[in-house]
Each structure stands twice: as structure tokens, then as C-alpha cells.
Amino acid sequence: MKRVVIACGSGVATSTMVAELLKNALAKRGIQVEVKIADFKSLSSQVIGADLLVSIAPYEKAEYGIPVVNGIPLLIGIGSDTTVDEVVAILNRK
């Protein structure tokens, strides 16, 4: 099973909402994922073993060795299909 980390500033409300939206969108496409929610302060330990990082807010990017997708379209609902397409493409390459 693929593992996706959803990160925001506090790792609570926004990332939880986006995590559920992404899990549901991927399930509709037949893709099951394990989703972990994280805040940016703990991100370096949370991405270990992850296939993808979805970031909900701007942050100082560090190199984690995994693809990073902008999750803001999932949050606001504009362009979310394109973001899900991007996530699917990345997960299918792994």
C-alpha cells in the first residue's frame, strides 16, 4: 500500500480535511493509500518510508527524497481534479 503524508502548519484541521478528501478521491479511482498527517516541525521524521508528501501551506522545503505535491487545490476545491491526477501519476510510478 502506498503511503502519503499530508502536512500543514499545525497538523490538525486543514491536513485532516485534505487527507479525507484525497483518500476518498483516490478510492474512487481504485487506489488505497495509507495517509499520515503531520505538521511541518515533525515532517522530517514523518516522511520516512512515505511515497509522497502533500503540502497544504508554503514552507521552507527540505529535501526528503520523495515527490511533493501542492495540496492547496484540494483544500479550496479549484483544480483539485488536476492535483488528484498528479498524485495518481506519482503513486503509479512508484
C-alpha positions, 0 to 999 in steps of 0.5 A, spaced: 500 500 500 502 506 498 503 511 503 502 519 503 503 524 508 499 530 508 502 536 512 500 543 514 502 548 519 499 545 525 497 538 523 490 538 525 484 541 521 486 543 514 491 536 513 485 532 516 480 535 511 485 534 505 487 527 507 479 525 507 478 528 501 484 525 497 483 518 500 476 518 498 478 521 491 483 516 490 478 510 492 474 512 487 479 511 482 481 504 485 487 506 489 488 505 497 493 509 500 495 509 507 495 517 509 499 520 515 498 527 517 503 531 520 505 538 521 511 541 518 516 541 525 515 533 525 515 532 517 522 530 517 521 524 521 514 523 518 516 522 511 520 516 512 518 510 508 512 515 505 511 515 497 509 522 497 508 528 501 502 533 500 503 540 502 497 544 504 501 551 506 508 554 503 514 552 507 521 552 507 522 545 503 527 540 505 529 535 501 526 528 503 527 524 497 520 523 495 515 527 490 511 533 493 505 535 491 501 542 492 495 540 496 492 547 496 487 545 490 484 540 494 483 544 500 479 550 496 476 545 491 479 549 484 483 544 480 483 539 485 481 534 479 488 536 476 492 535 483 488 528 484 491 526 477 498 528 479 498 524 485 495 518 481 501 519 476 506 519 482 503 513 486 503 509 479 510 510 478 512 508 484 
